Amino acid sequence: MTASSWEEFEQRLSSEEILHVDCVPLAWPPSPEQLQRLAERNANTLATLDALEERRLDLGDDDNPLMQEMLRMDAKLTALVEIVNQMLAPGASLPSRQALRFNAIGAVLPSALLPSGEGLLLRLRFDACRSLPLELAGRPSRKIDESRSYVEFVKQNDATSDAIERLVFRHHRRKVAGARQQLG
């Protein structure tokens, strides 16, 4: 763990979220096999989030029958995903929501979440698909203040890192657009 990790984290775009999040202890360092399994699961989770979070333009006034059918299918898919989420990850079984800031390098989160031990597995659950957590191996690297700590993630493969960066960018862009709508 180096100061350069913190500096790189600070220089990159990060997403500030309030998510269902928890941490569990993880033997350190994680084995290459364990990291490979995490990378495969995270690739699936990130692809699912990408597909489910994609926002289409509101074309409700479009008279095109094909566009109307696509909007109906999209609404059905959204309802189906919510049903599956409720079955696989009911709200009562989810960890509490916590404010955190993250990108592909690491995360700043409440220190109270950190388990004892050197390593941890941070599990982030996004509202679009609560049943598939994004699981990131890391270890605490620095205390930010009395209540928050910085966790440096294990170096991701390029595909996973890029997918996390796209997720962060989408969430950031959505927040900026929402803020502009409130002002305008």
C-alpha positions, 0 to 999 in steps of 0.5 A, a space after each residue: 500500500 503506497 501513498 501513490 495509490 491514494 494520490 491516484 484515487 484522488 486524481 481519478 473520477 469517483 462516484 459518491 453513492 449511498 449503497 447497500 454495502 458490507 465488508 467481510 474478512 479476506 485472507 491476505 493476500 488473496 490467491 490468484 484463483 480467488 482473484 480470478 473467480 472475483 474477476 469473472 463474477 465482477 465482469 458478469 455483475 458489471 455487464 448486467 449493471 451496464 445493461 440494466 442502468 442504460 437510460 433510453 431517451 424518453 420517447 413516449 410521444 413517438 408515434 412509431 409502433 416499433 418504438 412504442 413496443 420497445 418501451 413496453 418491453 423495457 418496462 416489462 424487463 424493469 418489472 421482471 428485474 425488480 421481481 427477481 431482486 425481491 426474491 433473491 435479495 429482499 430488502 430486509 436481508 440487505 446490509 444497511 445503506 452507507 455513504 461511500 466514494 469509489 473508483 477502480 483504485 479504491 474506496 472511502 467508506 465508514 471505518 465501522 464497516 472494516 472487519 478485523 484482519 489485513 484483507 477484506 472483501 467489499 461488497 457493493 449492491 446497486 439498486 439496478 440489481 441488488 442480487 448481484 454484488 460487485 465484490 472487490 478485494 482490498 485492504 485498508 490503506 489509510 484513515 481519512 478522519 475519525 469515521 472514514 477510511 480508505 481501502 485500496 483494491 487489489 489491482 484489477 485486470 484491465 477489462 474489470 478496471 475499465 468497466 468500473 470506470 465506465 460505471 463510475 462515469 455513468 453514475 457521475 454523469 447521471 448526478 450532474 444531469 439531475 443537478 442541472 434539471 433541478 437548477 433549470 
